Amino acid sequence: MLSGEWSAAYAVVRPPGHHVGRNGRALMAPTQGFCIFNNVAVGAVYAIEQGINRVAILDIDVHHGNGTQEIFYEDPRSYT
């Protein structure tokens, strides 16, 4: 993607780390589950900082990814 060789890509990531927010908390709740790093957020931010125009995070887990929400909720680059 970053070299321009591909026009689209996807990654199936497990664990997504979706409970890890900022500073070990997510939406004022302590980080939950076995999440240590928010892999999805790290990858999305890296891609954006390297010039990728659009990144979609599709979380198909059966519960709320409060950490990912917290990280991107007030980011001016985010769209809902």
mmCIF file of the N, C-alpha and C atoms, coordinates in Angstrom:
data_MODEL
# 
_entry.id   MODEL 
# 
loop_
_atom_site.group_PDB 
_atom_site.id 
_atom_site.type_symbol 
_atom_site.label_atom_id 
_atom_site.label_alt_id 
_atom_site.label_comp_id 
_atom_site.label_asym_id 
_atom_site.label_entity_id 
_atom_site.label_seq_id 
_atom_site.pdbx_PDB_ins_code 
_atom_site.Cartn_x 
_atom_site.Cartn_y 
_atom_site.Cartn_z 
_atom_site.occupancy 
_atom_site.B_iso_or_equiv 
_atom_site.pdbx_formal_charge 
_atom_site.auth_seq_id 
_atom_site.auth_comp_id 
_atom_site.auth_asym_id 
_atom_site.auth_atom_id 
_atom_site.pdbx_PDB_model_num 
ATOM 1   N N  . MET A 1 1  ? 0.819   -1.184  0.000  1.00 0.00 ? 1  MET A N  1 
ATOM 2   C CA . MET A 1 1  ? 0.000   0.000   0.000  1.00 0.00 ? 1  MET A CA 1 
ATOM 3   C C  . MET A 1 1  ? 0.867   1.254   0.000  1.00 0.00 ? 1  MET A C  1 
ATOM 4   N N  . LEU A 1 2  ? 1.817   1.313   0.899  1.00 0.00 ? 2  LEU A N  1 
ATOM 5   C CA . LEU A 1 2  ? 2.609   2.528   1.038  1.00 0.00 ? 2  LEU A CA 1 
ATOM 6   C C  . LEU A 1 2  ? 3.509   2.772   -0.167 1.00 0.00 ? 2  LEU A C  1 
ATOM 7   N N  . SER A 1 3  ? 3.920   1.726   -0.845 1.00 0.00 ? 3  SER A N  1 
ATOM 8   C CA . SER A 1 3  ? 4.775   1.896   -2.025 1.00 0.00 ? 3  SER A CA 1 
ATOM 9   C C  . SER A 1 3  ? 3.965   2.248   -3.269 1.00 0.00 ? 3  SER A C  1 
ATOM 10  N N  . GLY A 1 4  ? 2.650   2.101   -3.186 1.00 0.00 ? 4  GLY A N  1 
ATOM 11  C CA . GLY A 1 4  ? 1.800   2.390   -4.332 1.00 0.00 ? 4  GLY A CA 1 
ATOM 12  C C  . GLY A 1 4  ? 1.566   1.198   -5.225 1.00 0.00 ? 4  GLY A C  1 
ATOM 13  N N  . GLU A 1 5  ? 2.135   0.061   -4.873 1.00 0.00 ? 5  GLU A N  1 
ATOM 14  C CA . GLU A 1 5  ? 1.973   -1.141  -5.690 1.00 0.00 ? 5  GLU A CA 1 
ATOM 15  C C  . GLU A 1 5  ? 0.541   -1.668  -5.638 1.00 0.00 ? 5  GLU A C  1 
ATOM 16  N N  . TRP A 1 6  ? -0.131  -1.470  -4.509 1.00 0.00 ? 6  TRP A N  1 
ATOM 17  C CA . TRP A 1 6  ? -1.506  -1.950  -4.336 1.00 0.00 ? 6  TRP A CA 1 
ATOM 18  C C  . TRP A 1 6  ? -2.429  -0.762  -4.118 1.00 0.00 ? 6  TRP A C  1 
ATOM 19  N N  . SER A 1 7  ? -3.663  -0.863  -4.572 1.00 0.00 ? 7  SER A N  1 
ATOM 20  C CA . SER A 1 7  ? -4.624  0.226   -4.378 1.00 0.00 ? 7  SER A CA 1 
ATOM 21  C C  . SER A 1 7  ? -5.543  -0.007  -3.182 1.00 0.00 ? 7  SER A C  1 
ATOM 22  N N  . ALA A 1 8  ? -5.564  -1.232  -2.680 1.00 0.00 ? 8  ALA A N  1 
ATOM 23  C CA . ALA A 1 8  ? -6.404  -1.556  -1.522 1.00 0.00 ? 8  ALA A CA 1 
ATOM 24  C C  . ALA A 1 8  ? -5.787  -2.737  -0.788 1.00 0.00 ? 8  ALA A C  1 
ATOM 25  N N  . ALA A 1 9  ? -6.070  -2.815  0.495  1.00 0.00 ? 9  ALA A N  1 
ATOM 26  C CA . ALA A 1 9  ? -5.570  -3.925  1.301  1.00 0.00 ? 9  ALA A CA 1 
ATOM 27  C C  . ALA A 1 9  ? -6.467  -4.107  2.512  1.00 0.00 ? 9  ALA A C  1 
ATOM 28  N N  . TYR A 1 10 ? -6.377  -5.278  3.134  1.00 0.00 ? 10 TYR A N  1 
ATOM 29  C CA . TYR A 1 10 ? -7.071  -5.490  4.400  1.00 0.00 ? 10 TYR A CA 1 
ATOM 30  C C  . TYR A 1 10 ? -6.215  -6.381  5.271  1.00 0.00 ? 10 TYR A C  1 
ATOM 31  N N  . ALA A 1 11 ? -6.452  -6.298  6.555  1.00 0.00 ? 11 ALA A N  1 
ATOM 32  C CA . ALA A 1 11 ? -5.716  -7.124  7.513  1.00 0.00 ? 11 ALA A CA 1 
ATOM 33  C C  . ALA A 1 11 ? -6.709  -7.743  8.485  1.00 0.00 ? 11 ALA A C  1 
ATOM 34  N N  . VAL A 1 12 ? -6.589  -9.015  8.690  1.00 0.00 ? 12 VAL A N  1 
ATOM 35  C CA . VAL A 1 12 ? -7.390  -9.706  9.688  1.00 0.00 ? 12 VAL A CA 1 
ATOM 36  C C  . VAL A 1 12 ? -6.505  -9.812  10.920 1.00 0.00 ? 12 VAL A C  1 
ATOM 37  N N  . VAL A 1 13 ? -6.869  -9.104  11.978 1.00 0.00 ? 13 VAL A N  1 
ATOM 38  C CA . VAL A 1 13 ? -6.002  -8.958  13.142 1.00 0.00 ? 13 VAL A CA 1 
ATOM 39  C C  . VAL A 1 13 ? -6.676  -9.542  14.371 1.00 0.00 ? 13 VAL A C  1 
ATOM 40  N N  . ARG A 1 14 ? -5.940  -10.403 15.057 1.00 0.00 ? 14 ARG A N  1 
ATOM 41  C CA . ARG A 1 14 ? -6.452  -10.980 16.302 1.00 0.00 ? 14 ARG A CA 1 
ATOM 42  C C  . ARG A 1 14 ? -5.316  -11.086 17.284 1.00 0.00 ? 14 ARG A C  1 
ATOM 43  N N  . PRO A 1 15 ? -5.355  -10.553 18.460 1.00 0.00 ? 15 PRO A N  1 
ATOM 44  C CA . PRO A 1 15 ? -6.480  -9.779  18.993 1.00 0.00 ? 15 PRO A CA 1 
ATOM 45  C C  . PRO A 1 15 ? -6.415  -8.346  18.502 1.00 0.00 ? 15 PRO A C  1 
ATOM 46  N N  . PRO A 1 16 ? -7.570  -7.705  18.334 1.00 0.00 ? 16 PRO A N  1 
ATOM 47  C CA . PRO A 1 16 ? -7.573  -6.343  17.835 1.00 0.00 ? 16 PRO A CA 1 
ATOM 48  C C  . PRO A 1 16 ? -7.097  -5.326  18.870 1.00 0.00 ? 16 PRO A C  1 
ATOM 49  N N  . GLY A 1 17 ? -7.213  -5.655  20.132 1.00 0.00 ? 17 GLY A N  1 
ATOM 50  C CA . GLY A 1 17 ? -6.812  -4.731  21.184 1.00 0.00 ? 17 GLY A CA 1 
ATOM 51  C C  . GLY A 1 17 ? -7.817  -3.623  21.388 1.00 0.00 ? 17 GLY A C  1 
ATOM 52  N N  . HIS A 1 18 ? -9.048  -3.852  20.974 1.00 0.00 ? 18 HIS A N  1 
ATOM 53  C CA . HIS A 1 18 ? -10.040 -2.786  20.941 1.00 0.00 ? 18 HIS A CA 1 
ATOM 54  C C  . HIS A 1 18 ? -10.496 -2.254  22.296 1.00 0.00 ? 18 HIS A C  1 
ATOM 55  N N  . HIS A 1 19 ? -10.026 -2.840  23.385 1.00 0.00 ? 19 HIS A N  1 
ATOM 56  C CA . HIS A 1 19 ? -10.367 -2.302  24.708 1.00 0.00 ? 19 HIS A CA 1 
ATOM 57  C C  . HIS A 1 19 ? -9.305  -1.349  25.232 1.00 0.00 ? 19 HIS A C  1 
ATOM 58  N N  . VAL A 1 20 ? -8.188  -1.243  24.552 1.00 0.00 ? 20 VAL A N  1 
ATOM 59  C CA . VAL A 1 20 ? -7.103  -0.388  25.016 1.00 0.00 ? 20 VAL A CA 1 
ATOM 60  C C  . VAL A 1 20 ? -7.304  1.021   24.480 1.00 0.00 ? 20 VAL A C  1 
ATOM 61  N N  . GLY A 1 21 ? -7.482  1.954   25.390 1.00 0.00 ? 21 GLY A N  1 
ATOM 62  C CA . GLY A 1 21 ? -7.645  3.352   25.014 1.00 0.00 ? 21 GLY A CA 1 
ATOM 63  C C  . GLY A 1 21 ? -6.385  4.131   25.329 1.00 0.00 ? 21 GLY A C  1 
ATOM 64  N N  . ARG A 1 22 ? -6.554  5.347   25.695 1.00 0.00 ? 22 ARG A N  1 
ATOM 65  C CA . ARG A 1 22 ? -5.420  6.220   26.034 1.00 0.00 ? 22 ARG A CA 1 
ATOM 66  C C  . ARG A 1 22 ? -5.079  6.047   27.511 1.00 0.00 ? 22 ARG A C  1 
ATOM 67  N N  . ASN A 1 23 ? -3.806  6.008   27.806 1.00 0.00 ? 23 ASN A N  1 
ATOM 68  C CA . ASN A 1 23 ? -3.323  5.984   29.193 1.00 0.00 ? 23 ASN A CA 1 
ATOM 69  C C  . ASN A 1 23 ? -3.872  4.827   30.023 1.00 0.00 ? 23 ASN A C  1 
ATOM 70  N N  . GLY A 1 24 ? -4.061  3.659   29.398 1.00 0.00 ? 24 GLY A N  1 
ATOM 71  C CA . GLY A 1 24 ? -4.507  2.478   30.132 1.00 0.00 ? 24 GLY A CA 1 
ATOM 72  C C  . GLY A 1 24 ? -5.957  2.504   30.538 1.00 0.00 ? 24 GLY A C  1 
ATOM 73  N N  . ARG A 1 25 ? -6.699  3.425   29.984 1.00 0.00 ? 25 ARG A N  1 
ATOM 74  C CA . ARG A 1 25 ? -8.124  3.521   30.276 1.00 0.00 ? 25 ARG A CA 1 
ATOM 75  C C  . ARG A 1 25 ? -8.858  3.682   28.942 1.00 0.00 ? 25 ARG A C  1 
ATOM 76  N N  . ALA A 1 26 ? -10.138 3.381   28.952 1.00 0.00 ? 26 ALA A N  1 
ATOM 77  C CA . ALA A 1 26 ? -10.946 3.578   27.748 1.00 0.00 ? 26 ALA A CA 1 
ATOM 78  C C  . ALA A 1 26 ? -12.306 4.087   28.171 1.00 0.00 ? 26 ALA A C  1 
ATOM 79  N N  . LEU A 1 27 ? -12.634 5.287   27.746 1.00 0.00 ? 27 LEU A N  1 
ATOM 80  C CA . LEU A 1 27 ? -13.897 5.927   28.115 1.00 0.00 ? 27 LEU A CA 1 
ATOM 81  C C  . LEU A 1 27 ? -14.099 5.916   29.626 1.00 0.00 ? 27 LEU A C  1 
ATOM 82  N N  . MET A 1 28 ? -13.049 6.224   30.345 1.00 0.00 ? 28 MET A N  1 
ATOM 83  C CA . MET A 1 28 ? -13.024 6.334   31.808 1.00 0.00 ? 28 MET A CA 1 
ATOM 84  C C  . MET A 1 28 ? -13.070 4.985   32.535 1.00 0.00 ? 28 MET A C  1 
ATOM 85  N N  . ALA A 1 29 ? -13.060 3.883   31.808 1.00 0.00 ? 29 ALA A N  1 
ATOM 86  C CA . ALA A 1 29 ? -13.059 2.562   32.425 1.00 0.00 ? 29 ALA A CA 1 
ATOM 87  C C  . ALA A 1 29 ? -11.656 1.971   32.301 1.00 0.00 ? 29 ALA A C  1 
ATOM 88  N N  . PRO A 1 30 ? -11.202 1.212   33.303 1.00 0.00 ? 30 PRO A N  1 
ATOM 89  C CA . PRO A 1 30 ? -9.890  0.557   33.176 1.00 0.00 ? 30 PRO A CA 1 
ATOM 90  C C  . PRO A 1 30 ? -9.867  -0.338  31.936 1.00 0.00 ? 30 PRO A C  1 
ATOM 91  N N  . THR A 1 31 ? -8.698  -0.469  31.322 1.00 0.00 ? 31 THR A N  1 
ATOM 92  C CA . THR A 1 31 ? -8.561  -1.341  30.165 1.00 0.00 ? 31 THR A CA 1 
ATOM 93  C C  . THR A 1 31 ? -9.061  -2.736  30.523 1.00 0.00 ? 31 THR A C  1 
ATOM 94  N N  . GLN A 1 32 ? -9.819  -3.328  29.619 1.00 0.00 ? 32 GLN A N  1 
ATOM 95  C CA . GLN A 1 32 ? -10.488 -4.590  29.897 1.00 0.00 ? 32 GLN A CA 1 
ATOM 96  C C  . GLN A 1 32 ? -9.896  -5.733  29.085 1.00 0.00 ? 32 GLN A C  1 
ATOM 97  N N  . GLY A 1 33 ? -10.221 -6.937  29.500 1.00 0.00 ? 33 GLY A N  1 
ATOM 98  C CA . GLY A 1 33 ? -9.849  -8.119  28.739 1.00 0.00 ? 33 GLY A CA 1 
ATOM 99  C C  . GLY A 1 33 ? -8.358  -8.366  28.706 1.00 0.00 ? 33 GLY A C  1 
ATOM 100 N N  . PHE A 1 34 ? -7.919  -9.049  27.678 1.00 0.00 ? 34 PHE A N  1 
ATOM 101 C CA . PHE A 1 34 ? -6.521  -9.406  27.522 1.00 0.00 ? 34 PHE A CA 1 
ATOM 102 C C  . PHE A 1 34 ? -5.801  -8.459  26.569 1.00 0.00 ? 34 PHE A C  1 
ATOM 103 N N  . CYS A 1 35 ? -6.401  -7.328  26.308 1.00 0.00 ? 35 CYS A N  1 
ATOM 104 C CA . CYS A 1 35 ? -5.820  -6.363  25.378 1.00 0.00 ? 35 CYS A CA 1 
ATOM 105 C C  . CYS A 1 35 ? -4.676  -5.611  26.047 1.00 0.00 ? 35 CYS A C  1 
ATOM 106 N N  . ILE A 1 36 ? -3.529  -5.592  25.404 1.00 0.00 ? 36 ILE A N  1 
ATOM 107 C CA . ILE A 1 36 ? -2.368  -4.864  25.908 1.00 0.00 ? 36 ILE A CA 1 
ATOM 108 C C  . ILE A 1 36 ? -2.051  -3.714  24.970 1.00 0.00 ? 36 ILE A C  1 
ATOM 109 N N  . PHE A 1 37 ? -2.100  -3.952  23.672 1.00 0.00 ? 37 PHE A N  1 
ATOM 110 C CA . PHE A 1 37 ? -1.863  -2.937  22.656 1.00 0.00 ? 37 PHE A CA 1 
ATOM 111 C C  . PHE A 1 37 ? -3.076  -2.894  21.741 1.00 0.00 ? 37 PHE A C  1 
ATOM 112 N N  . ASN A 1 38 ? -3.473  -1.713  21.323 1.00 0.00 ? 38 ASN A N  1 
ATOM 113 C CA . ASN A 1 38 ? -4.575  -1.593  20.379 1.00 0.00 ? 38 ASN A CA 1 
ATOM 114 C C  . ASN A 1 38 ? -3.978  -1.694  18.973 1.00 0.00 ? 38 ASN A C  1 
ATOM 115 N N  . ASN A 1 39 ? -3.767  -2.931  18.527 1.00 0.00 ? 39 ASN A N  1 
ATOM 116 C CA . ASN A 1 39 ? -3.117  -3.201  17.239 1.00 0.00 ? 39 ASN A CA 1 
ATOM 117 C C  . ASN A 1 39 ? -3.811  -2.501  16.081 1.00 0.00 ? 39 ASN A C  1 
ATOM 118 N N  . VAL A 1 40 ? -5.129  -2.492  16.097 1.00 0.00 ? 40 VAL A N  1 
ATOM 119 C CA . VAL A 1 40 ? -5.887  -1.887  15.010 1.00 0.00 ? 40 VAL A CA 1 
ATOM 120 C C  . VAL A 1 40 ? -5.649  -0.383  14.962 1.00 0.00 ? 40 VAL A C  1 
ATOM 121 N N  . ALA A 1 41 ? -5.676  0.278   16.107 1.00 0.00 ? 41 ALA A N  1 
ATOM 122 C CA . ALA A 1 41 ? -5.462  1.725   16.154 1.00 0.00 ? 41 ALA A CA 1 
ATOM 123 C C  . ALA A 1 41 ? -4.037  2.082   15.744 1.00 0.00 ? 41 ALA A C  1 
ATOM 124 N N  . VAL A 1 42 ? -3.069  1.311   16.205 1.00 0.00 ? 42 VAL A N  1 
ATOM 125 C CA . VAL A 1 42 ? -1.671  1.575   15.838 1.00 0.00 ? 42 VAL A CA 1 
ATOM 126 C C  . VAL A 1 42 ? -1.509  1.487   14.323 1.00 0.00 ? 42 VAL A C  1 
ATOM 127 N N  . GLY A 1 43 ? -2.044  0.454   13.727 1.00 0.00 ? 43 GLY A N  1 
ATOM 128 C CA . GLY A 1 43 ? -1.945  0.289   12.275 1.00 0.00 ? 43 GLY A CA 1 
ATOM 129 C C  . GLY A 1 43 ? -2.660  1.387   11.508 1.00 0.00 ? 43 GLY A C  1 
ATOM 130 N N  . ALA A 1 44 ? -3.836  1.777   11.972 1.00 0.00 ? 44 ALA A N  1 
ATOM 131 C CA . ALA A 1 44 ? -4.598  2.827   11.294 1.00 0.00 ? 44 ALA A CA 1 
ATOM 132 C C  . ALA A 1 44 ? -3.875  4.162   11.367 1.00 0.00 ? 44 ALA A C  1 
ATOM 133 N N  . VAL A 1 45 ? -3.378  4.518   12.535 1.00 0.00 ? 45 VAL A N  1 
ATOM 134 C CA . VAL A 1 45 ? -2.663  5.791   12.683 1.00 0.00 ? 45 VAL A CA 1 
ATOM 135 C C  . VAL A 1 45 ? -1.388  5.786   11.841 1.00 0.00 ? 45 VAL A C  1 
ATOM 136 N N  . TYR A 1 46 ? -0.676  4.682   11.838 1.00 0.00 ? 46 TYR A N  1 
ATOM 137 C CA . TYR A 1 46 ? 0.544   4.595   11.028 1.00 0.00 ? 46 TYR A CA 1 
ATOM 138 C C  . TYR A 1 46 ? 0.228   4.795   9.543  1.00 0.00 ? 46 TYR A C  1 
ATOM 139 N N  . ALA A 1 47 ? -0.801  4.129   9.066  1.00 0.00 ? 47 ALA A N  1 
ATOM 140 C CA . ALA A 1 47 ? -1.169  4.254   7.656  1.00 0.00 ? 47 ALA A CA 1 
ATOM 141 C C  . ALA A 1 47 ? -1.536  5.702   7.313  1.00 0.00 ? 47 ALA A C  1 
ATOM 142 N N  . ILE A 1 48 ? -2.297  6.350   8.181  1.00 0.00 ? 48 ILE A N  1 
ATOM 143 C CA . ILE A 1 48 ? -2.692  7.736   7.944  1.00 0.00 ? 48 ILE A CA 1 
ATOM 144 C C  . ILE A 1 48 ? -1.472  8.648   7.928  1.00 0.00 ? 48 ILE A C  1 
ATOM 145 N N  . GLU A 1 49 ? -0.577  8.438   8.874  1.00 0.00 ? 49 GLU A N  1 
ATOM 146 C CA . GLU A 1 49 ? 0.621   9.276   8.948  1.00 0.00 ? 49 GLU A CA 1 
ATOM 147 C C  . GLU A 1 49 ? 1.566   9.053   7.772  1.00 0.00 ? 49 GLU A C  1 
ATOM 148 N N  . GLN A 1 50 ? 1.443   7.913   7.098  1.00 0.00 ? 50 GLN A N  1 
ATOM 149 C CA . GLN A 1 50 ? 2.270   7.626   5.926  1.00 0.00 ? 50 GLN A CA 1 
ATOM 150 C C  . GLN A 1 50 ? 1.604   8.054   4.626  1.00 0.00 ? 50 GLN A C  1 
ATOM 151 N N  . GLY A 1 51 ? 0.437   8.675   4.725  1.00 0.00 ? 51 GLY A N  1 
ATOM 152 C CA . GLY A 1 51 ? -0.200  9.229   3.533  1.00 0.00 ? 51 GLY A CA 1 
ATOM 153 C C  . GLY A 1 51 ? -1.394  8.482   2.994  1.00 0.00 ? 51 GLY A C  1 
ATOM 154 N N  . ILE A 1 52 ? -1.816  7.417   3.642  1.00 0.00 ? 52 ILE A N  1 
ATOM 155 C CA . ILE A 1 52 ? -3.020  6.722   3.195  1.00 0.00 ? 52 ILE A CA 1 
ATOM 156 C C  . ILE A 1 52 ? -4.219  7.622   3.494  1.00 0.00 ? 52 ILE A C  1 
ATOM 157 N N  . ASN A 1 53 ? -5.071  7.860   2.510  1.00 0.00 ? 53 ASN A N  1 
ATOM 158 C CA . ASN A 1 53 ? -6.171  8.812   2.664  1.00 0.00 ? 53 ASN A CA 1 
ATOM 159 C C  . ASN A 1 53 ? -7.334  8.290   3.495  1.00 0.00 ? 53 ASN A C  1 
ATOM 160 N N  . ARG A 1 54 ? -7.636  7.006   3.361  1.00 0.00 ? 54 ARG A N  1 
ATOM 161 C CA . ARG A 1 54 ? -8.801  6.468   4.051  1.00 0.00 ? 54 ARG A CA 1 
ATOM 162 C C  . ARG A 1 54 ? -8.450  5.140   4.706  1.00 0.00 ? 54 ARG A C  1 
ATOM 163 N N  . VAL A 1 55 ? -8.875  4.983   5.950  1.00 0.00 ? 55 VAL A N  1 
ATOM 164 C CA . VAL A 1 55 ? -8.705  3.739   6.679  1.00 0.00 ? 55 VAL A CA 1 
ATOM 165 C C  . VAL A 1 55 ? -10.044 3.422   7.339  1.00 0.00 ? 55 VAL A C  1 
ATOM 166 N N  . ALA A 1 56 ? -10.516 2.205   7.181  1.00 0.00 ? 56 ALA A N  1 
ATOM 167 C CA . ALA A 1 56 ? -11.754 1.789   7.838  1.00 0.00 ? 56 ALA A CA 1 
ATOM 168 C C  . ALA A 1 56 ? -11.420 0.714   8.863  1.00 0.00 ? 56 ALA A C  1 
ATOM 169 N N  . ILE A 1 57 ? -12.006 0.838   10.033 1.00 0.00 ? 57 ILE A N  1 
ATOM 170 C CA . ILE A 1 57 ? -11.863 -0.189  11.067 1.00 0.00 ? 57 ILE A CA 1 
ATOM 171 C C  . ILE A 1 57 ? -13.228 -0.831  11.226 1.00 0.00 ? 57 ILE A C  1 
ATOM 172 N N  . LEU A 1 58 ? -13.311 -2.088  10.874 1.00 0.00 ? 58 LEU A N  1 
ATOM 173 C CA . LEU A 1 58 ? -14.550 -2.848  10.992 1.00 0.00 ? 58 LEU A CA 1 
ATOM 174 C C  . LEU A 1 58 ? -14.340 -3.877  12.087 1.00 0.00 ? 58 LEU A C  1 
ATOM 175 N N  . ASP A 1 59 ? -14.946 -3.649  13.225 1.00 0.00 ? 59 ASP A N  1 
ATOM 176 C CA . ASP A 1 59 ? -14.810 -4.537  14.376 1.00 0.00 ? 59 ASP A CA 1 
ATOM 177 C C  . ASP A 1 59 ? -16.038 -5.430  14.437 1.00 0.00 ? 59 ASP A C  1 
ATOM 178 N N  . ILE A 1 60 ? -15.849 -6.705  14.123 1.00 0.00 ? 60 ILE A N  1 
ATOM 179 C CA . ILE A 1 60 ? -16.994 -7.618  14.092 1.00 0.00 ? 60 ILE A CA 1 
ATOM 180 C C  . ILE A 1 60 ? -17.076 -8.478  15.347 1.00 0.00 ? 60 ILE A C  1 
ATOM 181 N N  . ASP A 1 61 ? -16.375 -8.073  16.393 1.00 0.00 ? 61 ASP A N  1 
ATOM 182 C CA . ASP A 1 61 ? -16.471 -8.754  17.673 1.00 0.00 ? 61 ASP A CA 1 
ATOM 183 C C  . ASP A 1 61 ? -17.887 -8.531  18.217 1.00 0.00 ? 61 ASP A C  1 
ATOM 184 N N  . VAL A 1 62 ? -18.273 -9.291  19.202 1.00 0.00 ? 62 VAL A N  1 
ATOM 185 C CA . VAL A 1 62 ? -19.653 -9.223  19.694 1.00 0.00 ? 62 VAL A CA 1 
ATOM 186 C C  . VAL A 1 62 ? -19.858 -8.216  20.822 1.00 0.00 ? 62 VAL A C  1 
ATOM 187 N N  . HIS A 1 63 ? -18.865 -7.391  21.088 1.00 0.00 ? 63 HIS A N  1 
ATOM 188 C CA . HIS A 1 63 ? -19.032 -6.372  22.126 1.00 0.00 ? 63 HIS A CA 1 
ATOM 189 C C  . HIS A 1 63 ? -18.280 -5.100  21.739 1.00 0.00 ? 63 HIS A C  1 
ATOM 190 N N  . HIS A 1 64 ? -18.530 -4.059  22.474 1.00 0.00 ? 64 HIS A N  1 
ATOM 191 C CA . HIS A 1 64 ? -18.058 -2.711  22.160 1.00 0.00 ? 64 HIS A CA 1 
ATOM 192 C C  . HIS A 1 64 ? -16.547 -2.582  22.278 1.00 0.00 ? 64 HIS A C  1 
ATOM 193 N N  . GLY A 1 65 ? -15.900 -2.048  21.254 1.00 0.00 ? 65 GLY A N  1 
ATOM 194 C CA . GLY A 1 65 ? -14.470 -1.759  21.277 1.00 0.00 ? 65 GLY A CA 1 
ATOM 195 C C  . GLY A 1 65 ? -14.253 -0.345  21.811 1.00 0.00 ? 65 GLY A C  1 
ATOM 196 N N  . ASN A 1 66 ? -14.441 -0.182  23.115 1.00 0.00 ? 66 ASN A N  1 
ATOM 197 C CA . ASN A 1 66 ? -14.424 1.151   23.711 1.00 0.00 ? 66 ASN A CA 1 
ATOM 198 C C  . ASN A 1 66 ? -13.074 1.855   23.593 1.00 0.00 ? 66 ASN A C  1 
ATOM 199 N N  . GLY A 1 67 ? -11.982 1.114   23.568 1.00 0.00 ? 67 GLY A N  1 
ATOM 200 C CA . GLY A 1 67 ? -10.671 1.740   23.427 1.00 0.00 ? 67 GLY A CA 1 
ATOM 201 C C  . GLY A 1 67 ? -10.490 2.366   22.055 1.00 0.00 ? 67 GLY A C  1 
ATOM 202 N N  . THR A 1 68 ? -10.868 1.647   21.017 1.00 0.00 ? 68 THR A N  1 
ATOM 203 C CA . THR A 1 68 ? -10.753 2.175   19.662 1.00 0.00 ? 68 THR A CA 1 
ATOM 204 C C  . THR A 1 68 ? -11.651 3.397   19.496 1.00 0.00 ? 68 THR A C  1 
ATOM 205 N N  . GLN A 1 69 ? -12.847 3.337   20.057 1.00 0.00 ? 69 GLN A N  1 
ATOM 206 C CA . GLN A 1 69 ? -13.736 4.493   19.998 1.00 0.00 ? 69 GLN A CA 1 
ATOM 207 C C  . GLN A 1 69 ? -13.089 5.697   20.656 1.00 0.00 ? 69 GLN A C  1 
ATOM 208 N N  . GLU A 1 70 ? -12.530 5.500   21.836 1.00 0.00 ? 70 GLU A N  1 
ATOM 209 C CA . GLU A 1 70 ? -11.930 6.617   22.557 1.00 0.00 ? 70 GLU A CA 1 
ATOM 210 C C  . GLU A 1 70 ? -10.762 7.229   21.770 1.00 0.00 ? 70 GLU A C  1 
ATOM 211 N N  . ILE A 1 71 ? -9.938  6.406   21.178 1.00 0.00 ? 71 ILE A N  1 
ATOM 212 C CA . ILE A 1 71 ? -8.770  6.898   20.454 1.00 0.00 ? 71 ILE A CA 1 
ATOM 213 C C  . ILE A 1 71 ? -9.172  7.777   19.271 1.00 0.00 ? 71 ILE A C  1 
ATOM 214 N N  . PHE A 1 72 ? -10.206 7.400   18.543 1.00 0.00 ? 72 PHE A N  1 
ATOM 215 C CA . PHE A 1 72 ? -10.569 8.111   17.324 1.00 0.00 ? 72 PHE A CA 1 
ATOM 216 C C  . PHE A 1 72 ? -11.771 9.035   17.454 1.00 0.00 ? 72 PHE A C  1 
ATOM 217 N N  . TYR A 1 73 ? -12.478 9.013   18.551 1.00 0.00 ? 73 TYR A N  1 
ATOM 218 C CA . TYR A 1 73 ? -13.756 9.730   18.682 1.00 0.00 ? 73 TYR A CA 1 
ATOM 219 C C  . TYR A 1 73 ? -13.609 11.229  18.417 1.00 0.00 ? 73 TYR A C  1 
ATOM 220 N N  . GLU A 1 74 ? -12.599 11.867  18.958 1.00 0.00 ? 74 GLU A N  1 
ATOM 221 C CA . GLU A 1 74 ? -12.432 13.314  18.772 1.00 0.00 ? 74 GLU A CA 1 
ATOM 222 C C  . GLU A 1 74 ? -11.311 13.655  17.791 1.00 0.00 ? 74 GLU A C  1 
ATOM 223 N N  . ASP A 1 75 ? -10.825 12.684  17.064 1.00 0.00 ? 75 ASP A N  1 
ATOM 224 C CA . ASP A 1 75 ? -9.775  12.909  16.069 1.00 0.00 ? 75 ASP A CA 1 
ATOM 225 C C  . ASP A 1 75 ? -10.411 13.618  14.867 1.00 0.00 ? 75 ASP A C  1 
ATOM 226 N N  . PRO A 1 76 ? -9.901  14.797  14.515 1.00 0.00 ? 76 PRO A N  1 
ATOM 227 C CA . PRO A 1 76 ? -10.512 15.540  13.407 1.00 0.00 ? 76 PRO A CA 1 
ATOM 228 C C  . PRO A 1 76 ? -10.429 14.819  12.053 1.00 0.00 ? 76 PRO A C  1 
ATOM 229 N N  . ARG A 1 77 ? -9.567  13.810  11.959 1.00 0.00 ? 77 ARG A N  1 
ATOM 230 C CA . ARG A 1 77 ? -9.461  13.048  10.712 1.00 0.00 ? 77 ARG A CA 1 
ATOM 231 C C  . ARG A 1 77 ? -10.521 11.960  10.619 1.00 0.00 ? 77 ARG A C  1 
ATOM 232 N N  . SER A 1 78 ? -11.253 11.719  11.709 1.00 0.00 ? 78 SER A N  1 
ATOM 233 C CA . SER A 1 78 ? -12.228 10.630  11.773 1.00 0.00 ? 78 SER A CA 1 
ATOM 234 C C  . SER A 1 78 ? -13.592 11.066  11.262 1.00 0.00 ? 78 SER A C  1 
ATOM 235 N N  . TYR A 1 79 ? -14.265 10.137  10.638 1.00 0.00 ? 79 TYR A N  1 
ATOM 236 C CA . TYR A 1 79 ? -15.624 10.326  10.168 1.00 0.00 ? 79 TYR A CA 1 
ATOM 237 C C  . TYR A 1 79 ? -16.461 9.196   10.728 1.00 0.00 ? 79 TYR A C  1 
ATOM 238 N N  . THR A 1 80 ? -17.697 9.477   11.045 1.00 0.00 ? 80 THR A N  1 
ATOM 239 C CA . THR A 1 80 ? -18.585 8.423   11.549 1.00 0.00 ? 80 THR A CA 1 
ATOM 240 C C  . THR A 1 80 ? -19.623 8.084   10.533 1.00 0.00 ? 80 THR A C  1 
# 
